[in-house]
């Protein structure tokens, strides 16, 4: 009985660990305008801005977090900003209970994510219920292949 339970746990844990490893330190393009690097943060998944389609404003200054509700944070740069955090494993290739900060509107949303293929993540970003949210597809990209890298 114990060996059967151990085998069942391994069947669940191994695919989760493989999927998580496939995501770590990889870079994912969202909406063609921002690339996010997924990284480990205390055993959970997080993501930081690593590339911006338009990294500077018309005056040549690096883009800032100008829509942040906290005036003290409006001068921080978008490059390197953590915008995804606390994504918990929820079975093979799935994560839940995470948070997504959108610098475009200064709001923080709930997020779930699923690795739908080796090079695609489907994320559901929402406020109250996933049903009322928006789906975003992130595509794996090579780091440093164009201008705009942080």
N, CA, C and O atoms as a GROMACS GRO file, in nm:
protein
  600
    1UNK      N    1   0.082  -0.119   0.000
    1UNK     CA    2   0.000   0.000   0.000
    1UNK      C    3   0.086   0.126   0.000
    1UNK      O    4   0.058   0.220  -0.074
    2UNK      N    5   0.192   0.128   0.083
    2UNK     CA    6   0.281   0.245   0.089
    2UNK      C    7   0.351   0.266  -0.044
    2UNK      O    8   0.367   0.379  -0.089
    3UNK      N    9   0.393   0.155  -0.109
    3UNK     CA   10   0.464   0.170  -0.237
    3UNK      C   11   0.369   0.220  -0.345
    3UNK      O   12   0.411   0.293  -0.435
    4UNK      N   13   0.242   0.182  -0.338
    4UNK     CA   14   0.144   0.231  -0.435
    4UNK      C   15   0.121   0.381  -0.417
    4UNK      O   16   0.111   0.454  -0.515
    5UNK      N   17   0.113   0.426  -0.293
    5UNK     CA   18   0.097   0.568  -0.263
    5UNK      C   19   0.220   0.646  -0.309
    5UNK      O   20   0.206   0.753  -0.368
    6UNK      N   21   0.338   0.594  -0.284
    6UNK     CA   22   0.462   0.658  -0.328
    6UNK      C   23   0.466   0.668  -0.480
    6UNK      O   24   0.504   0.772  -0.534
    7UNK      N   25   0.427   0.563  -0.548
    7UNK     CA   26   0.425   0.564  -0.695
    7UNK      C   27   0.327   0.669  -0.746
    7UNK      O   28   0.357   0.738  -0.844
    8UNK      N   29   0.212   0.680  -0.684
    8UNK     CA   30   0.112   0.780  -0.726
    8UNK      C   31   0.165   0.922  -0.705
    8UNK      O   32   0.145   1.009  -0.789
    9UNK      N   33   0.231   0.944  -0.592
    9UNK     CA   34   0.288   1.076  -0.566
    9UNK      C   35   0.398   1.110  -0.667
    9UNK      O   36   0.407   1.224  -0.712
   10UNK      N   37   0.479   1.013  -0.704
   10UNK     CA   38   0.583   1.036  -0.804
   10UNK      C   39   0.524   1.068  -0.941
   10UNK      O   40   0.578   1.151  -1.014
   11UNK      N   41   0.414   1.002  -0.975
   11UNK     CA   42   0.349   1.029  -1.104
   11UNK      C   43   0.298   1.172  -1.110
   11UNK      O   44   0.293   1.232  -1.218
   12UNK      N   45   0.262   1.228  -0.997
   12UNK     CA   46   0.216   1.367  -0.992
   12UNK      C   47   0.336   1.462  -0.984
   12UNK      O   48   0.340   1.561  -1.057
   13UNK      N   49   0.430   1.433  -0.899
   13UNK     CA   50   0.541   1.525  -0.872
   13UNK      C   51   0.639   1.537  -0.987
   13UNK      O   52   0.686   1.647  -1.016
   14UNK      N   53   0.673   1.427  -1.052
   14UNK     CA   54   0.773   1.431  -1.159
   14UNK      C   55   0.730   1.518  -1.277
   14UNK      O   56   0.809   1.602  -1.320
   15UNK      N   57   0.608   1.502  -1.332
   15UNK     CA   58   0.568   1.593  -1.440
   15UNK      C   59   0.565   1.740  -1.398
   15UNK      O   60   0.600   1.827  -1.476
   16UNK      N   61   0.524   1.767  -1.273
   16UNK     CA   62   0.522   1.905  -1.224
   16UNK      C   63   0.663   1.962  -1.220
   16UNK      O   64   0.686   2.076  -1.260
   17UNK      N   65   0.758   1.882  -1.171
   17UNK     CA   66   0.896   1.928  -1.162
   17UNK      C   67   0.955   1.950  -1.301
   17UNK      O   68   1.030   2.045  -1.322
   18UNK      N   69   0.922   1.862  -1.397
   18UNK     CA   70   0.974   1.877  -1.533
   18UNK      C   71   0.916   2.003  -1.597
   18UNK      O   72   0.990   2.080  -1.659
   19UNK      N   73   0.786   2.025  -1.583
   19UNK     CA   74   0.724   2.144  -1.640
   19UNK      C   75   0.781   2.270  -1.576
   19UNK      O   76   0.808   2.367  -1.646
   20UNK      N   77   0.798   2.269  -1.446
   20UNK     CA   78   0.853   2.385  -1.376
   20UNK      C   79   0.995   2.412  -1.424
   20UNK      O   80   1.031   2.527  -1.447
   21UNK      N   81   1.075   2.308  -1.438
   21UNK     CA   82   1.213   2.325  -1.485
   21UNK      C   83   1.216   2.380  -1.627
   21UNK      O   84   1.305   2.458  -1.661
   22UNK      N   85   1.119   2.342  -1.710
   22UNK     CA   86   1.114   2.391  -1.848
   22UNK      C   87   1.083   2.541  -1.852
   22UNK      O   88   1.119   2.609  -1.949
   23UNK      N   89   1.018   2.593  -1.750
   23UNK     CA   90   0.983   2.734  -1.745
   23UNK      C   91   1.093   2.821  -1.687
   23UNK      O   92   1.112   2.935  -1.730
   24UNK      N   93   1.165   2.769  -1.589
   24UNK     CA   94   1.260   2.851  -1.515
   24UNK      C   95   1.367   2.910  -1.605
   24UNK      O   96   1.424   2.843  -1.691
   25UNK      N   97   1.392   3.038  -1.581
   25UNK     CA   98   1.494   3.115  -1.653
   25UNK      C   99   1.470   3.122  -1.803
   25UNK      O  100   1.560   3.158  -1.878
   26UNK      N  101   1.350   3.088  -1.848
   26UNK     CA  102   1.317   3.106  -1.988
   26UNK      C  103   1.243   3.239  -2.002
   26UNK      O  104   1.194   3.295  -1.904
   27UNK      N  105   1.237   3.288  -2.125
   27UNK     CA  106   1.179   3.420  -2.152
   27UNK      C  107   1.056   3.402  -2.240
   27UNK      O  108   1.058   3.326  -2.336
   28UNK      N  109   0.949   3.474  -2.205
   28UNK     CA  110   0.818   3.458  -2.269
   28UNK      C  111   0.765   3.592  -2.315
   28UNK      O  112   0.759   3.687  -2.237
   29UNK      N  113   0.727   3.601  -2.442
   29UNK     CA  114   0.675   3.724  -2.502
   29UNK      C  115   0.524   3.730  -2.483
   29UNK      O  116   0.453   3.634  -2.513
   30UNK      N  117   0.475   3.845  -2.434
   30UNK     CA  118   0.331   3.864  -2.413
   30UNK      C  119   0.284   3.985  -2.494
   30UNK      O  120   0.338   4.094  -2.481
   31UNK      N  121   0.184   3.963  -2.577
   31UNK     CA  122   0.121   4.068  -2.657
   31UNK      C  123   0.218   4.139  -2.751
   31UNK      O  124   0.188   4.248  -2.800
   32UNK      N  125   0.333   4.080  -2.777
   32UNK     CA  126   0.429   4.139  -2.869
   32UNK      C  127   0.496   4.265  -2.817
   32UNK      O  128   0.569   4.331  -2.891
   33UNK      N  129   0.471   4.301  -2.690
   33UNK     CA  130   0.529   4.426  -2.641
   33UNK      C  131   0.610   4.415  -2.512
   33UNK      O  132   0.676   4.511  -2.472
   34UNK      N  133   0.606   4.299  -2.448
   34UNK     CA  134   0.686   4.280  -2.327
   34UNK      C  135   0.729   4.133  -2.318
   34UNK      O  136   0.651   4.043  -2.348
   35UNK      N  137   0.853   4.111  -2.276
   35UNK     CA  138   0.902   3.975  -2.252
   35UNK      C  139   0.931   3.962  -2.103
   35UNK      O  140   0.990   4.051  -2.041
   36UNK      N  141   0.888   3.849  -2.048
   36UNK     CA  142   0.900   3.823  -1.905
   36UNK      C  143   0.986   3.700  -1.884
   36UNK      O  144   0.966   3.596  -1.948
   37UNK      N  145   1.083   3.712  -1.794
   37UNK     CA  146   1.166   3.597  -1.757
   37UNK      C  147   1.102   3.530  -1.636
   37UNK      O  148   1.080   3.595  -1.533
   38UNK      N  149   1.074   3.400  -1.648
   38UNK     CA  150   1.017   3.323  -1.538
   38UNK      C  151   1.133   3.274  -1.450
   38UNK      O  152   1.234   3.226  -1.500
   39UNK      N  153   1.116   3.288  -1.319
   39UNK     CA  154   1.222   3.244  -1.227
   39UNK      C  155   1.160   3.188  -1.099
   39UNK      O  156   1.042   3.209  -1.071
   40UNK      N  157   1.240   3.116  -1.023
   40UNK     CA  158   1.198   3.057  -0.896
   40UNK      C  159   1.202   3.164  -0.788
   40UNK      O  160   1.300   3.237  -0.775
   41UNK      N  161   1.094   3.172  -0.711
   41UNK     CA  162   1.094   3.261  -0.594
   41UNK      C  163   1.037   3.183  -0.477
   41UNK      O  164   0.916   3.172  -0.459
   42UNK      N  165   1.127   3.128  -0.398
   42UNK     CA  166   1.091   3.049  -0.281
   42UNK      C  167   1.002   2.930  -0.315
   42UNK      O  168   0.905   2.902  -0.244
   43UNK      N  169   1.034   2.861  -0.424
   43UNK     CA  170   0.961   2.742  -0.464
   43UNK      C  171   0.837   2.769  -0.548
   43UNK      O  172   0.770   2.675  -0.591
   44UNK      N  173   0.805   2.895  -0.570
   44UNK     CA  174   0.691   2.932  -0.654
   44UNK      C  175   0.746   2.994  -0.783
   44UNK      O  176   0.867   3.014  -0.796
   45UNK      N  177   0.657   3.023  -0.878
   45UNK     CA  178   0.701   3.086  -1.002
   45UNK      C  179   0.675   3.236  -0.995
   45UNK      O  180   0.571   3.281  -0.947
   46UNK      N  181   0.771   3.312  -1.045
   46UNK     CA  182   0.760   3.456  -1.056
   46UNK      C  183   0.810   3.496  -1.194
   46UNK      O  184   0.871   3.416  -1.265
   47UNK      N  185   0.786   3.621  -1.232
   47UNK     CA  186   0.834   3.669  -1.361
   47UNK      C  187   0.866   3.817  -1.358
   47UNK      O  188   0.795   3.895  -1.295
   48UNK      N  189   0.977   3.855  -1.426
   48UNK     CA  190   1.019   3.994  -1.430
   48UNK      C  191   1.034   4.042  -1.573
   48UNK      O  192   1.064   3.963  -1.663
   49UNK      N  193   1.013   4.169  -1.595
   49UNK     CA  194   1.025   4.229  -1.727
   49UNK      C  195   1.171   4.223  -1.771
   49UNK      O  196   1.260   4.268  -1.699
   50UNK      N  197   1.193   4.167  -1.890
   50UNK     CA  198   1.329   4.153  -1.942
   50UNK      C  199   1.346   4.223  -2.077
   50UNK      O  200   1.458   4.246  -2.121
   51UNK      N  201   1.234   4.255  -2.142
   51UNK     CA  202   1.238   4.322  -2.272
   51UNK      C  203   1.111   4.403  -2.290
   51UNK      O  204   1.003   4.362  -2.249
   52UNK      N  205   1.126   4.519  -2.352
   52UNK     CA  206   1.012   4.604  -2.384
   52UNK      C  207   1.021   4.643  -2.531
   52UNK      O  208   1.128   4.681  -2.580
   53UNK      N  209   0.910   4.635  -2.601
   53UNK     CA  210   0.907   4.676  -2.741
   53UNK      C  211   0.948   4.822  -2.753
   53UNK      O  212   1.023   4.860  -2.843
   54UNK      N  213   0.898   4.904  -2.661
   54UNK     CA  214   0.933   5.046  -2.656
   54UNK      C  215   0.992   5.072  -2.517
   54UNK      O  216   0.917   5.103  -2.424
   55UNK      N  217   1.125   5.058  -2.501
   55UNK     CA  218   1.185   5.070  -2.369
   55UNK      C  219   1.200   5.213  -2.319
   55UNK      O  220   1.224   5.236  -2.200
   56UNK      N  221   1.187   5.310  -2.410
   56UNK     CA  222   1.209   5.451  -2.372
   56UNK      C  223   1.092   5.538  -2.416
   56UNK      O  224   1.023   5.508  -2.513
   57UNK      N  225   1.070   5.646  -2.342
   57UNK     CA  226   0.967   5.742  -2.381
   57UNK      C  227   1.022   5.830  -2.494
   57UNK      O  228   1.139   5.818  -2.530
   58UNK      N  229   0.940   5.919  -2.550
   58UNK     CA  230   0.985   6.004  -2.662
   58UNK      C  231   1.107   6.092  -2.629
   58UNK      O  232   1.179   6.133  -2.719
   59UNK      N  233   1.130   6.119  -2.500
   59UNK     CA  234   1.246   6.199  -2.460
   59UNK      C  235   1.372   6.113  -2.441
   59UNK      O  236   1.478   6.166  -2.407
   60UNK      N  237   1.360   5.982  -2.462
   60UNK     CA  238   1.474   5.892  -2.448
   60UNK      C  239   1.497   5.838  -2.309
   60UNK      O  240   1.597   5.771  -2.284
   61UNK      N  241   1.406   5.865  -2.218
   61UNK     CA  242   1.418   5.817  -2.080
   61UNK      C  243   1.356   5.678  -2.071
   61UNK      O  244   1.250   5.652  -2.128
   62UNK      N  245   1.423   5.588  -1.998
   62UNK     CA  246   1.368   5.454  -1.979
   62UNK      C  247   1.228   5.463  -1.920
   62UNK      O  248   1.202   5.544  -1.831
   63UNK      N  249   1.138   5.380  -1.970
   63UNK     CA  250   0.999   5.381  -1.923
   63UNK      C  251   0.992   5.350  -1.774
   63UNK      O  252   1.064   5.265  -1.721
   64UNK      N  253   0.903   5.421  -1.708
   64UNK     CA  254   0.884   5.411  -1.564
   64UNK      C  255   0.745   5.355  -1.533
   64UNK      O  256   0.659   5.346  -1.620
   65UNK      N  257   0.726   5.319  -1.409
   65UNK     CA  258   0.599   5.264  -1.360
   65UNK      C  259   0.503   5.378  -1.328
   65UNK      O  260   0.456   5.390  -1.215
   66UNK      N  261   0.474   5.462  -1.427
   66UNK     CA  262   0.403   5.589  -1.407
   66UNK      C  263   0.257   5.575  -1.366
   66UNK      O  264   0.198   5.672  -1.318
   67UNK      N  265   0.197   5.458  -1.383
   67UNK     CA  266   0.056   5.439  -1.345
   67UNK      C  267   0.040   5.372  -1.209
   67UNK      O  268  -0.071   5.339  -1.168
   68UNK      N  269   0.150   5.351  -1.138
   68UNK     CA  270   0.144   5.286  -1.007
   68UNK      C  271   0.058   5.369  -0.912
   68UNK      O  272   0.075   5.491  -0.907
   69UNK      N  273  -0.033   5.305  -0.838
   69UNK     CA  274  -0.117   5.381  -0.744
   69UNK      C  275  -0.037   5.445  -0.630
   69UNK      O  276  -0.084   5.540  -0.567
   70UNK      N  277   0.083   5.394  -0.604
   70UNK     CA  278   0.168   5.452  -0.500
   70UNK      C  279   0.262   5.554  -0.566
   70UNK      O  280   0.352   5.515  -0.641
   71UNK      N  281   0.243   5.683  -0.540
   71UNK     CA  282   0.326   5.785  -0.603
   71UNK      C  283   0.476   5.764  -0.581
   71UNK      O  284   0.557   5.803  -0.665
   72UNK      N  285   0.513   5.703  -0.469
   72UNK     CA  286   0.655   5.680  -0.440
   72UNK      C  287   0.717   5.578  -0.536
   72UNK      O  288   0.839   5.574  -0.550
   73UNK      N  289   0.634   5.495  -0.602
   73UNK     CA  290   0.686   5.391  -0.692
   73UNK      C  291   0.678   5.431  -0.840
   73UNK      O  292   0.721   5.354  -0.925
   74UNK      N  293   0.626   5.546  -0.870
   74UNK     CA  294   0.605   5.585  -1.010
   74UNK      C  295   0.735   5.614  -1.085
   74UNK      O  296   0.734   5.621  -1.208
   75UNK      N  297   0.845   5.630  -1.016
   75UNK     CA  298   0.972   5.656  -1.083
   75UNK      C  299   1.057   5.531  -1.103
   75UNK      O  300   1.164   5.539  -1.164
   76UNK      N  301   1.012   5.417  -1.053
   76UNK     CA  302   1.091   5.295  -1.072
   76UNK      C  303   1.080   5.250  -1.218
   76UNK      O  304   0.976   5.264  -1.281
   77UNK      N  305   1.189   5.197  -1.269
   77UNK     CA  306   1.192   5.153  -1.408
   77UNK      C  307   1.113   5.025  -1.429
   77UNK      O  308   1.097   4.944  -1.337
   78UNK      N  309   1.063   5.007  -1.552
   78UNK     CA  310   0.991   4.884  -1.584
   78UNK      C  311   1.087   4.768  -1.608
   78UNK      O  312   1.053   4.652  -1.581
   79UNK      N  313   1.207   4.797  -1.659
   79UNK     CA  314   1.304   4.689  -1.682
   79UNK      C  315   1.342   4.626  -1.548
   79UNK      O  316   1.386   4.695  -1.456
   80UNK      N  317   1.326   4.496  -1.540
   80UNK     CA  318   1.358   4.423  -1.418
   80UNK      C  319   1.245   4.415  -1.318
   80UNK      O  320   1.257   4.346  -1.216
   81UNK      N  321   1.135   4.484  -1.343
   81UNK     CA  322   1.022   4.486  -1.250
   81UNK      C  323   0.954   4.349  -1.245
   81UNK      O  324   0.922   4.292  -1.348
   82UNK      N  325   0.934   4.298  -1.125
   82UNK     CA  326   0.861   4.172  -1.108
   82UNK      C  327   0.713   4.200  -1.129
   82UNK      O  328   0.652   4.279  -1.057
   83UNK      N  329   0.654   4.133  -1.230
   83UNK     CA  330   0.513   4.154  -1.263
   83UNK      C  331   0.428   4.029  -1.240
   83UNK      O  332   0.305   4.036  -1.242
   84UNK      N  333   0.492   3.915  -1.218
   84UNK     CA  334   0.423   3.789  -1.185
   84UNK      C  335   0.485   3.735  -1.057
   84UNK      O  336   0.607   3.735  -1.042
   85UNK      N  337   0.401   3.688  -0.963
   85UNK     CA  338   0.457   3.628  -0.844
   85UNK      C  339   0.356   3.534  -0.779
   85UNK      O  340   0.235   3.542  -0.801
   86UNK      N  341   0.411   3.442  -0.697
   86UNK     CA  342   0.333   3.347  -0.615
   86UNK      C  343   0.250   3.247  -0.695
   86UNK      O  344   0.146   3.203  -0.646
   87UNK      N  345   0.292   3.210  -0.814
   87UNK     CA  346   0.220   3.106  -0.888
   87UNK      C  347   0.251   2.971  -0.825
   87UNK      O  348   0.366   2.926  -0.823
   88UNK      N  349   0.146   2.906  -0.772
   88UNK     CA  350   0.157   2.777  -0.703
   88UNK      C  351   0.130   2.663  -0.801
   88UNK      O  352   0.043   2.676  -0.887
   89UNK      N  353   0.203   2.552  -0.791
   89UNK     CA  354   0.173   2.436  -0.875
   89UNK      C  355   0.030   2.388  -0.852
   89UNK      O  356  -0.019   2.388  -0.739
   90UNK      N  357  -0.036   2.347  -0.962
   90UNK     CA  358  -0.174   2.299  -0.955
   90UNK      C  359  -0.190   2.179  -1.047
   90UNK      O  360  -0.286   2.171  -1.125
   91UNK      N  361  -0.097   2.085  -1.037
   91UNK     CA  362  -0.099   1.969  -1.125
   91UNK      C  363   0.002   1.986  -1.237
   91UNK      O  364   0.070   2.088  -1.246
   92UNK      N  365   0.012   1.884  -1.322
   92UNK     CA  366   0.110   1.890  -1.430
   92UNK      C  367   0.084   2.010  -1.523
   92UNK      O  368  -0.026   2.026  -1.575
   93UNK      N  369   0.186   2.092  -1.541
   93UNK     CA  370   0.183   2.204  -1.636
   93UNK      C  371   0.085   2.315  -1.600
   93UNK      O  372   0.049   2.395  -1.687
   94UNK      N  373   0.040   2.322  -1.475
   94UNK     CA  374  -0.058   2.425  -1.436
   94UNK      C  375  -0.014   2.493  -1.306
   94UNK      O  376   0.048   2.432  -1.219
   95UNK      N  377  -0.049   2.624  -1.296
   95UNK     CA  378  -0.020   2.702  -1.177
   95UNK      C  379  -0.140   2.789  -1.144
   95UNK      O  380  -0.215   2.826  -1.234
   96UNK      N  381  -0.158   2.820  -1.018
   96UNK     CA  382  -0.275   2.896  -0.973
   96UNK      C  383  -0.236   2.992  -0.862
   96UNK      O  384  -0.122   2.992  -0.813
   97UNK      N  385  -0.333   3.074  -0.822
   97UNK     CA  386  -0.320   3.163  -0.706
   97UNK      C  387  -0.203   3.261  -0.716
   97UNK      O  388  -0.147   3.302  -0.614
   98UNK      N  389  -0.167   3.297  -0.837
   98UNK     CA  390  -0.060   3.394  -0.855
   98UNK      C  391  -0.116   3.534  -0.872
   98UNK      O  392  -0.238   3.556  -0.873
   99UNK      N  393  -0.025   3.628  -0.885
   99UNK     CA  394  -0.060   3.769  -0.902
   99UNK      C  395   0.012   3.825  -1.023
   99UNK      O  396   0.125   3.786  -1.053
  100UNK      N  397  -0.054   3.917  -1.094
  100UNK     CA  398   0.004   3.984  -1.210
  100UNK      C  399  -0.016   4.134  -1.193
  100UNK      O  400  -0.128   4.182  -1.179
  101UNK      N  401   0.095   4.208  -1.194
  101UNK     CA  402   0.089   4.354  -1.189
  101UNK      C  403   0.099   4.407  -1.332
  101UNK      O  404   0.194   4.374  -1.403
  102UNK      N  405   0.001   4.488  -1.374
  102UNK     CA  406  -0.001   4.544  -1.508
  102UNK      C  407   0.044   4.691  -1.502
  102UNK      O  408  -0.033   4.776  -1.457
  103UNK      N  409   0.167   4.720  -1.546
  103UNK     CA  410   0.214   4.859  -1.542
  103UNK      C  411   0.134   4.952  -1.634
  103UNK      O  412   0.139   5.074  -1.616
  104UNK      N  413   0.061   4.897  -1.731
  104UNK     CA  414  -0.018   4.982  -1.821
  104UNK      C  415  -0.132   5.053  -1.748
  104UNK      O  416  -0.171   5.163  -1.788
  105UNK      N  417  -0.186   4.990  -1.642
  105UNK     CA  418  -0.296   5.053  -1.568
  105UNK      C  419  -0.268   5.063  -1.417
  105UNK      O  420  -0.350   5.117  -1.343
  106UNK      N  421  -0.154   5.011  -1.373
  106UNK     CA  422  -0.118   5.020  -1.232
  106UNK      C  423  -0.200   4.930  -1.140
  106UNK      O  424  -0.200   4.949  -1.019
  107UNK      N  425  -0.269   4.831  -1.198
  107UNK     CA  426  -0.352   4.741  -1.118
  107UNK      C  427  -0.288   4.604  -1.104
  107UNK      O  428  -0.210   4.562  -1.190
  108UNK      N  429  -0.322   4.535  -0.996
  108UNK     CA  430  -0.276   4.399  -0.972
  108UNK      C  431  -0.394   4.304  -0.985
  108UNK      O  432  -0.502   4.330  -0.931
  109UNK      N  433  -0.373   4.196  -1.058
  109UNK     CA  434  -0.478   4.099  -1.090
  109UNK      C  435  -0.437   3.960  -1.041
  109UNK      O  436  -0.319   3.934  -1.018
  110UNK      N  437  -0.534   3.874  -1.026
  110UNK     CA  438  -0.509   3.732  -1.000
  110UNK      C  439  -0.469   3.668  -1.133
  110UNK      O  440  -0.506   3.717  -1.239
  111UNK      N  441  -0.395   3.558  -1.126
  111UNK     CA  442  -0.354   3.490  -1.249
  111UNK      C  443  -0.340   3.340  -1.226
  111UNK      O  444  -0.297   3.294  -1.120
  112UNK      N  445  -0.380   3.265  -1.328
  112UNK     CA  446  -0.352   3.122  -1.337
  112UNK      C  447  -0.275   3.103  -1.467
  112UNK      O  448  -0.283   3.186  -1.557
  113UNK      N  449  -0.201   2.994  -1.478
  113UNK     CA  450  -0.122   2.971  -1.599
  113UNK      C  451  -0.114   2.822  -1.629
  113UNK      O  452  -0.120   2.738  -1.539
  114UNK      N  453  -0.099   2.794  -1.758
  114UNK     CA  454  -0.084   2.655  -1.802
  114UNK      C  455   0.017   2.650  -1.916
  114UNK      O  456   0.010   2.729  -2.010
  115UNK      N  457   0.111   2.559  -1.905
  115UNK     CA  458   0.206   2.534  -2.014
  115UNK      C  459   0.132   2.446  -2.114
  115UNK      O  460   0.117   2.326  -2.090
  116UNK      N  461   0.087   2.504  -2.225
  116UNK     CA  462   0.004   2.431  -2.321
  116UNK      C  463   0.087   2.361  -2.427
  116UNK      O  464   0.036   2.271  -2.494
  117UNK      N  465   0.212   2.400  -2.445
  117UNK     CA  466   0.307   2.329  -2.530
  117UNK      C  467   0.446   2.371  -2.483
  117UNK      O  468   0.458   2.454  -2.392
  118UNK      N  469   0.550   2.315  -2.542
  118UNK     CA  470   0.685   2.350  -2.499
  118UNK      C  471   0.713   2.499  -2.509
  118UNK      O  472   0.795   2.552  -2.433
  119UNK      N  473   0.646   2.567  -2.601
  119UNK     CA  474   0.676   2.708  -2.626
  119UNK      C  475   0.559   2.802  -2.603
  119UNK      O  476   0.565   2.918  -2.645
  120UNK      N  477   0.452   2.755  -2.538
  120UNK     CA  478   0.335   2.841  -2.514
  120UNK      C  479   0.284   2.827  -2.371
  120UNK      O  480   0.269   2.717  -2.318
  121UNK      N  481   0.257   2.941  -2.310
  121UNK     CA  482   0.189   2.947  -2.181
  121UNK      C  483   0.058   3.020  -2.204
  121UNK      O  484   0.056   3.126  -2.267
  122UNK      N  485  -0.051   2.964  -2.153
  122UNK     CA  486  -0.179   3.034  -2.156
  122UNK      C  487  -0.207   3.081  -2.015
  122UNK      O  488  -0.214   3.002  -1.921
  123UNK      N  489  -0.222   3.212  -2.000
  123UNK     CA  490  -0.247   3.272  -1.868
  123UNK      C  491  -0.386   3.332  -1.866
  123UNK      O  492  -0.432   3.391  -1.964
  124UNK      N  493  -0.453   3.316  -1.754
  124UNK     CA  494  -0.584   3.378  -1.734
  124UNK      C  495  -0.566   3.485  -1.628
  124UNK      O  496  -0.527   3.456  -1.515
  125UNK      N  497  -0.593   3.610  -1.665
  125UNK     CA  498  -0.574   3.725  -1.577
  125UNK      C  499  -0.712   3.780  -1.543
  125UNK      O  500  -0.791   3.810  -1.632
  126UNK      N  501  -0.740   3.795  -1.413
  126UNK     CA  502  -0.876   3.832  -1.373
  126UNK      C  503  -0.877   3.905  -1.239
  126UNK      O  504  -0.777   3.908  -1.166
  127UNK      N  505  -0.992   3.964  -1.209
  127UNK     CA  506  -1.009   4.035  -1.082
  127UNK      C  507  -1.086   3.948  -0.983
  127UNK      O  508  -1.032   3.913  -0.878
  128UNK      N  509  -1.210   3.914  -1.015
  128UNK     CA  510  -1.291   3.837  -0.921
  128UNK      C  511  -1.299   3.689  -0.959
  128UNK      O  512  -1.268   3.602  -0.877
  129UNK      N  513  -1.339   3.661  -1.081
  129UNK     CA  514  -1.357   3.524  -1.128
  129UNK      C  515  -1.281   3.503  -1.259
  129UNK      O  516  -1.281   3.592  -1.345
  130UNK      N  517  -1.217   3.388  -1.276
  130UNK     CA  518  -1.146   3.363  -1.402
  130UNK      C  519  -1.236   3.378  -1.524
  130UNK      O  520  -1.191   3.422  -1.630
  131UNK      N  521  -1.363   3.342  -1.509
  131UNK     CA  522  -1.459   3.352  -1.620
  131UNK      C  523  -1.471   3.494  -1.672
  131UNK      O  524  -1.496   3.515  -1.791
  132UNK      N  525  -1.453   3.592  -1.584
  132UNK     CA  526  -1.467   3.733  -1.622
  132UNK      C  527  -1.335   3.798  -1.662
  132UNK      O  528  -1.330   3.918  -1.686
  133UNK      N  529  -1.230   3.719  -1.670
  133UNK     CA  530  -1.098   3.774  -1.700
  133UNK      C  531  -1.062   3.772  -1.846
  133UNK      O  532  -1.149   3.757  -1.933
  134UNK      N  533  -0.935   3.786  -1.873
  134UNK     CA  534  -0.880   3.784  -2.009
  134UNK      C  535  -0.773   3.677  -2.019
  134UNK      O  536  -0.700   3.651  -1.923
  135UNK      N  537  -0.766   3.615  -2.135
  135UNK     CA  538  -0.664   3.514  -2.160
  135UNK      C  539  -0.550   3.578  -2.238
  135UNK      O  540  -0.573   3.652  -2.334
  136UNK      N  541  -0.429   3.551  -2.196
  136UNK     CA  542  -0.309   3.598  -2.265
  136UNK      C  543  -0.224   3.476  -2.298
  136UNK      O  544  -0.210   3.385  -2.216
  137UNK      N  545  -0.169   3.474  -2.417
  137UNK     CA  546  -0.079   3.367  -2.459
  137UNK      C  547   0.062   3.423  -2.460
  137UNK      O  548   0.089   3.526  -2.521
  138UNK      N  549   0.151   3.353  -2.393
  138UNK     CA  550   0.292   3.391  -2.390
  138UNK      C  551   0.370   3.289  -2.471
  138UNK      O  552   0.351   3.169  -2.456
  139UNK      N  553   0.458   3.338  -2.556
  139UNK     CA  554   0.538   3.250  -2.642
  139UNK      C  555   0.684   3.260  -2.603
  139UNK      O  556   0.737   3.368  -2.580
  140UNK      N  557   0.748   3.144  -2.594
  140UNK     CA  558   0.890   3.140  -2.559
  140UNK      C  559   0.972   3.212  -2.667
  140UNK      O  560   0.948   3.192  -2.786
  141UNK      N  561   1.068   3.294  -2.625
  141UNK     CA  562   1.156   3.364  -2.717
  141UNK      C  563   1.300   3.349  -2.669
  141UNK      O  564   1.326   3.318  -2.553
  142UNK      N  565   1.392   3.370  -2.761
  142UNK     CA  566   1.534   3.366  -2.726
  142UNK      C  567   1.574   3.500  -2.666
  142UNK      O  568   1.534   3.605  -2.715
  143UNK      N  569   1.651   3.496  -2.561
  143UNK     CA  570   1.698   3.617  -2.493
  143UNK      C  571   1.803   3.687  -2.580
  143UNK      O  572   1.895   3.624  -2.632
  144UNK      N  573   1.788   3.818  -2.595
  144UNK     CA  574   1.888   3.897  -2.663
  144UNK      C  575   1.882   3.895  -2.814
  144UNK      O  576   1.982   3.925  -2.879
  145UNK      N  577   1.769   3.860  -2.874
  145UNK     CA  578   1.761   3.848  -3.020
  145UNK      C  579   1.715   3.976  -3.089
  145UNK      O  580   1.707   3.978  -3.212
  146UNK      N  581   1.684   4.083  -3.014
  146UNK     CA  582   1.643   4.208  -3.075
  146UNK      C  583   1.673   4.322  -2.979
  146UNK      O  584   1.716   4.298  -2.866
  147UNK      N  585   1.650   4.446  -3.022
  147UNK     CA  586   1.668   4.562  -2.935
  147UNK      C  587   1.562   4.562  -2.825
  147UNK      O  588   1.459   4.496  -2.837
  148UNK      N  589   1.588   4.638  -2.719
  148UNK     CA  590   1.489   4.654  -2.613
  148UNK      C  591   1.514   4.571  -2.488
  148UNK      O  592   1.437   4.577  -2.393
  149UNK      N  593   1.623   4.492  -2.487
  149UNK     CA  594   1.649   4.408  -2.371
  149UNK      C  595   1.698   4.491  -2.254
  149UNK      O  596   1.776   4.585  -2.271
  150UNK      N  597   1.652   4.456  -2.137
  150UNK     CA  598   1.690   4.529  -2.016
  150UNK      C  599   1.832   4.491  -1.974
  150UNK      O  600   1.882   4.541  -1.873
   0.00000   0.00000   0.00000
